[in-house]
Amino acid sequence: MPKKNITFSDIAKYTNFSKTTISRYFNNPDSLTLENQKIIADALEVLNYKENKVARILANGKTEFVGIIIPNLYMHYYAHMLEELLSSYEKYGYKFLVFTGDEHRETERQYLQELLAYKIEGLIVLSHTISSQELASYNLPLVTIEREDRYTCSVNTDNYTGAVLATSLLRKNKCDLLVHINERVSRTTPGYQRIQGFLDICQDNNQKYELFLTSFGKKYEEITHQLGEILTTLEEKYPNEKKGVFLSNDTHANIFLNLIIRKYGHLPDTYRIIGFDDSPIATEAIVPFSTIGQRIDQIAAQAMDLLVAQMEERKKRKPAPLAEPIHQVVKPVLVERETTD
């Protein structure tokens, strides 16, 4: 005989509570005493109660869904960050609906409407496309990561310190020329501080440098072409000088390293390379390369902690909204490998 599904009536009969009290346990447990909560919790274990998720959603409107909008998955940083966010299910029990934005504003707005239709309880945004002011207007518990965040709670890397660590390491390697390669990023984004930190170290120490800011496109072929052009420029202008190259992320650092090795068959003494992220590609590259560790696991953990705190506050009978957005910063670490002395 199949086992009978345990109902609220069964739990009420076992505990001598009313069905209303049992419903309150699931939908508003704070309204019950701790003693009564324990009695019901023990009964659920004895009765081997299996929760009907759909029924609970219909009853209280809480889906336990969190939306994520991420720019892409070809950048190793974003793939690693998404993996860390998804792994928080074991701690919090929230499920995720994930969209990749690909820098199309109207498409991302459609994604937001889709997520709202699924009654998400919170949102994490890594995409740069929609302003924080517009995101805040949706009146959802929200955390952004490594993007403009004036109107939203956020968790970011201390990008300036990371750039200083990277640039200082290349100077320690006694490079004749320091090079930074980055996207054309807005000054309002945290990542701009990677450019500023590089410039400050070079200018404060009268260090010769080159700064390459460009749009790399959205495909490996486009990125490889742009980085190949930069490599050609460096080879033509500084053929015999020792060049310390700081790239803004590990994906680009790996491609740049591959271009050099294809040309020379090895990493010559005229190049030192450091990336930014410490995503898995940094250790898996043909020559494991130095990088700035963003502590992606800590950023993801803090983002979820911050988001869950907001979502749990919303569930209280008298929630207290945040007076101001909370901005948290994670200190990076220098990770030295084979591409620097």
C-alpha positions as CSV (number, residue, x, y, z in Angstrom):
1,M,0.0,0.0,0.0
2,P,1.3,3.5,-0.8
3,K,2.1,5.7,2.2
4,K,-0.5,8.3,3.0
5,N,0.5,12.0,2.5
6,I,0.5,13.7,5.9
7,T,-1.9,16.7,6.0
8,F,-2.3,19.6,8.4
9,S,-5.3,17.7,9.8
10,D,-3.0,14.8,10.7
11,I,-0.5,17.1,12.4
12,A,-3.2,18.9,14.3
13,K,-4.7,15.7,15.5
14,Y,-1.3,14.4,16.7
15,T,-0.3,17.6,18.5
16,N,-3.8,18.6,19.7
17,F,-3.4,21.9,18.0
18,S,-5.8,23.5,15.6
19,K,-5.2,23.4,11.8
20,T,-4.9,27.2,12.1
21,T,-2.0,26.9,14.5
22,I,-0.3,24.4,12.3
23,S,-0.7,26.8,9.3
24,R,0.8,29.6,11.4
25,Y,3.8,27.4,12.1
26,F,4.6,27.2,8.4
27,N,3.6,30.7,7.4
28,N,4.4,32.8,10.4
29,P,6.3,30.8,13.0
30,D,7.3,33.9,15.0
31,S,3.6,34.1,16.1
32,L,4.0,30.9,18.1
33,T,5.9,30.3,21.3
34,L,9.2,28.5,21.0
35,E,7.7,25.6,23.0
36,N,4.9,25.2,20.6
37,Q,7.2,25.5,17.6
38,K,9.3,22.6,19.0
39,I,6.2,20.4,19.6
40,I,5.1,20.8,16.0
41,A,8.7,20.4,14.7
42,D,9.0,17.1,16.6
43,A,5.6,15.9,15.3
44,L,6.7,16.6,11.7
45,E,9.7,14.3,12.3
46,V,7.7,11.5,13.9
47,L,5.1,11.7,11.2
48,N,7.7,11.9,8.4
49,Y,6.0,14.9,7.0
50,K,7.0,15.8,3.4
51,E,6.2,19.5,2.6
52,N,4.1,20.2,-0.4
53,K,6.1,23.2,-1.9
54,V,3.4,24.2,-4.4
55,A,0.7,24.3,-1.7
56,R,2.9,26.4,0.5
57,I,3.6,28.9,-2.3
58,L,-0.1,29.2,-3.0
59,A,-0.8,29.7,0.7
60,N,1.8,32.3,1.6
61,G,3.1,33.6,-1.7
62,K,6.7,32.8,-0.8
63,T,8.5,31.0,-3.6
64,E,12.0,30.8,-2.1
65,F,13.3,31.8,-5.6
66,V,16.2,34.2,-6.0
67,G,16.9,35.8,-9.4
68,I,20.4,36.3,-10.8
69,I,21.3,38.4,-13.8
70,I,24.8,37.8,-14.9
71,P,26.6,39.4,-18.0
72,N,27.9,36.1,-19.5
73,L,29.4,32.8,-18.7
74,Y,32.5,32.9,-21.0
75,M,34.4,35.0,-18.5
76,H,35.8,32.6,-15.9
77,Y,35.1,35.1,-13.1
78,Y,31.3,35.1,-13.7
79,A,31.2,31.3,-14.1
80,H,33.0,30.8,-10.8
81,M,30.8,33.4,-9.1
82,L,27.7,31.7,-10.3
83,E,28.9,28.4,-9.0
84,E,29.6,29.9,-5.6
85,L,26.1,31.5,-5.4
86,L,24.3,28.4,-6.4
87,S,26.2,26.4,-3.8
88,S,24.5,28.5,-1.1
89,Y,21.4,26.3,-1.5
90,E,22.7,23.9,1.1
91,K,22.9,26.8,3.7
92,Y,19.8,28.8,2.9
93,G,17.5,26.6,0.8
94,Y,16.8,29.3,-1.8
95,K,16.5,28.2,-5.4
96,F,17.8,30.3,-8.3
97,L,16.5,31.5,-11.7
98,V,19.5,32.7,-13.8
99,F,19.6,34.9,-16.9
100,T,22.6,36.0,-18.9
101,G,22.2,39.6,-19.9
102,D,24.8,40.0,-22.7
103,E,24.6,43.9,-22.3
104,H,21.2,44.3,-23.9
105,R,19.2,46.7,-21.8
106,E,15.8,45.9,-23.1
107,T,16.4,42.2,-23.0
108,E,17.4,42.5,-19.3
109,R,14.3,44.5,-18.6
110,Q,12.3,41.6,-20.1
111,Y,14.3,39.2,-17.8
112,L,13.3,41.3,-14.8
113,Q,9.7,41.1,-15.7
114,E,10.0,37.4,-16.1
115,L,11.6,37.0,-12.7
116,L,8.9,39.2,-11.1
117,A,6.3,37.0,-12.7
118,Y,7.9,34.0,-10.9
119,K,7.5,35.9,-7.6
120,I,11.2,36.0,-6.8
121,E,11.9,37.0,-3.2
122,G,15.3,38.6,-4.0
123,L,17.7,39.5,-6.8
124,I,21.4,39.4,-7.4
125,V,22.8,41.5,-10.3
126,L,26.3,41.4,-11.8
127,S,25.3,42.8,-15.1
128,H,26.3,46.5,-15.7
129,T,23.5,47.3,-18.1
130,I,20.7,48.7,-16.0
131,S,21.4,51.5,-13.5
132,S,21.2,50.9,-9.8
133,Q,18.5,53.6,-9.5
134,E,16.3,51.7,-11.9
135,L,17.0,48.4,-10.2
136,A,16.1,49.9,-6.8
137,S,12.8,51.1,-8.2
138,Y,11.6,47.4,-8.3
139,N,11.4,47.5,-4.5
140,L,13.0,44.0,-4.1
141,P,15.6,42.8,-1.7
142,L,18.6,43.3,-3.9
143,V,22.4,42.9,-3.9
144,T,24.8,43.9,-6.7
145,I,28.3,42.6,-7.2
146,E,31.2,44.5,-8.9
147,R,29.0,47.1,-10.7
148,E,27.7,50.6,-10.1
149,D,25.8,50.5,-6.8
150,R,24.8,54.0,-5.6
151,Y,21.2,53.0,-4.9
152,T,21.6,49.3,-4.1
153,C,23.3,47.1,-1.5
154,S,26.5,45.7,-2.9
155,V,29.5,43.5,-2.3
156,N,32.7,44.4,-4.2
157,T,36.4,43.7,-4.3
158,D,38.8,46.4,-3.1
159,N,39.9,46.9,-6.7
160,Y,42.3,49.7,-6.0
161,T,44.3,47.7,-3.5
162,G,44.3,44.8,-6.0
163,A,45.7,47.0,-8.7
164,V,48.4,48.3,-6.4
165,L,49.4,44.8,-5.4
166,A,49.6,43.7,-9.1
167,T,51.5,46.8,-10.3
168,S,53.9,46.7,-7.4
169,L,54.7,43.1,-8.1
170,L,55.6,43.9,-11.7
171,R,57.8,46.7,-10.5
172,K,59.5,44.3,-8.1
173,N,60.2,42.1,-11.1
174,K,62.2,45.0,-12.4
175,C,60.2,45.5,-15.6
176,D,61.2,48.3,-17.9
177,L,57.7,48.9,-19.0
178,L,54.4,48.4,-17.2
179,V,51.3,47.7,-19.2
180,H,47.7,47.6,-18.1
181,I,45.0,46.2,-20.4
182,N,41.3,46.8,-19.6
183,E,37.9,47.6,-21.0
184,R,36.6,51.1,-21.4
185,V,34.8,51.2,-18.0
186,S,32.9,54.0,-16.4
187,R,34.4,55.7,-13.4
188,T,31.3,54.8,-11.4
189,T,32.0,51.1,-11.6
190,P,34.2,49.4,-8.9
191,G,36.5,48.0,-11.7
192,Y,37.7,51.4,-12.7
193,Q,39.8,51.4,-9.6
194,R,42.0,48.8,-11.2
195,I,43.0,51.4,-13.8
196,Q,43.4,54.1,-11.1
197,G,45.6,52.0,-8.9
198,F,47.8,51.1,-11.8
199,L,48.2,54.8,-12.9
200,D,48.9,56.0,-9.4
201,I,51.7,53.5,-8.8
202,C,53.3,54.2,-12.2
203,Q,53.0,58.0,-11.9
204,D,54.1,58.2,-8.3
205,N,57.3,56.2,-9.1
206,N,58.1,57.8,-12.5
207,Q,57.6,54.4,-14.1
208,K,57.3,54.1,-17.9
209,Y,53.9,52.6,-18.8
210,E,51.3,51.9,-21.4
211,L,47.6,51.9,-20.8
212,F,45.4,50.0,-23.3
213,L,41.6,50.6,-22.9
214,T,39.5,49.0,-25.6
215,S,36.2,47.2,-26.3
216,F,36.9,43.5,-26.5
217,G,33.6,42.3,-27.8
218,K,31.6,39.3,-26.6
219,K,33.3,36.4,-28.3
220,Y,36.6,34.7,-27.8
221,E,37.6,35.4,-31.4
222,E,37.0,39.1,-30.9
223,I,38.9,39.1,-27.6
224,T,41.8,37.2,-29.1
225,H,42.0,39.6,-32.1
226,Q,42.1,42.7,-29.8
227,L,44.7,41.2,-27.5
228,G,46.8,40.1,-30.5
229,E,46.8,43.6,-31.8
230,I,48.0,44.9,-28.4
231,L,50.8,42.2,-28.4
232,T,51.9,43.3,-31.9
233,T,52.1,46.9,-30.7
234,L,54.2,46.0,-27.7
235,E,56.5,43.8,-29.8
236,E,57.0,46.6,-32.4
237,K,57.5,49.5,-29.9
238,Y,59.4,47.7,-27.1
239,P,61.1,44.6,-28.7
240,N,63.9,44.2,-26.2
241,E,62.4,45.7,-23.0
242,K,61.1,43.7,-20.1
243,K,57.3,44.2,-20.2
244,G,55.2,43.6,-17.1
245,V,51.6,43.2,-18.3
246,F,48.7,43.5,-15.8
247,L,45.4,42.4,-17.4
248,S,42.0,43.2,-15.8
249,N,40.8,39.6,-15.6
250,D,42.0,36.0,-15.7
251,T,40.2,35.2,-19.0
252,H,42.1,37.9,-20.8
253,A,45.4,37.1,-19.1
254,N,45.1,33.4,-20.2
255,I,44.4,34.4,-23.8
256,F,47.3,36.9,-23.8
257,L,49.6,34.3,-22.3
258,N,48.6,31.8,-25.0
259,L,49.3,34.3,-27.8
260,I,52.8,34.8,-26.4
261,I,53.5,31.1,-26.1
262,R,52.2,30.4,-29.6
263,K,54.7,33.0,-30.9
264,Y,57.7,31.9,-28.9
265,G,57.0,28.4,-27.7
266,H,57.5,29.5,-24.1
267,L,57.2,32.6,-21.9
268,P,60.3,34.7,-22.7
269,D,62.2,36.7,-20.1
270,T,60.8,39.9,-21.8
271,Y,57.4,39.3,-20.4
272,R,55.9,39.1,-16.9
273,I,52.1,38.6,-16.6
274,I,49.5,39.0,-13.9
275,G,45.7,38.7,-14.1
276,F,42.9,39.6,-11.7
277,D,40.3,37.1,-10.3
278,D,42.0,33.9,-9.2
279,S,39.4,32.0,-11.1
280,P,40.3,28.3,-11.9
281,I,41.8,29.2,-15.3
282,A,44.8,30.8,-13.5
283,T,46.0,27.5,-12.2
284,E,44.9,25.4,-15.2
285,A,46.6,27.6,-17.8
286,I,49.5,26.1,-19.8
287,V,51.7,28.2,-17.5
288,P,49.9,28.9,-14.2
289,F,49.9,32.7,-13.9
290,S,50.1,35.2,-11.1
291,T,46.8,36.9,-10.3
292,I,44.9,39.0,-7.8
293,G,42.6,36.8,-5.7
294,Q,39.2,38.4,-5.4
295,R,38.1,35.7,-2.9
296,I,35.1,34.9,-5.0
297,D,33.8,32.5,-2.4
298,Q,33.7,35.2,0.2
299,I,32.1,37.7,-2.1
300,A,29.3,35.2,-3.0
301,A,28.9,34.3,0.7
302,Q,28.6,37.9,1.8
303,A,26.2,38.7,-1.0
304,M,23.9,35.9,0.0
305,D,24.1,36.8,3.7
306,L,23.2,40.4,2.8
307,L,20.4,39.3,0.5
308,V,18.9,36.8,2.9
309,A,18.9,39.4,5.7
310,Q,16.8,41.7,3.6
311,M,14.4,38.9,2.5
312,E,14.0,37.7,6.1
313,E,13.3,41.2,7.3
314,R,10.5,41.4,4.7
315,K,8.8,38.4,6.2
316,K,8.4,40.1,9.6
317,R,5.1,41.5,10.7
318,K,6.6,45.0,11.0
319,P,9.7,45.0,8.7
320,A,12.2,47.8,9.1
321,P,13.5,48.9,5.6
322,L,17.1,49.9,5.3
323,A,17.8,53.6,5.7
324,E,20.7,53.5,3.3
325,P,22.2,50.8,1.0
326,I,24.9,48.6,2.6
327,H,28.2,48.4,0.7
328,Q,30.6,45.7,1.7
329,V,34.2,45.4,0.4
330,V,36.3,42.3,0.3
331,K,40.1,42.7,0.5
332,P,42.0,40.9,-2.3
333,V,45.2,38.8,-2.0
334,L,48.2,38.6,-4.2
335,V,48.7,35.1,-5.7
336,E,52.1,34.6,-7.2
337,R,52.7,31.8,-9.7
338,E,55.1,31.1,-12.6
339,T,54.6,34.2,-14.7
340,T,56.3,36.5,-12.2
341,D,59.7,36.0,-10.5
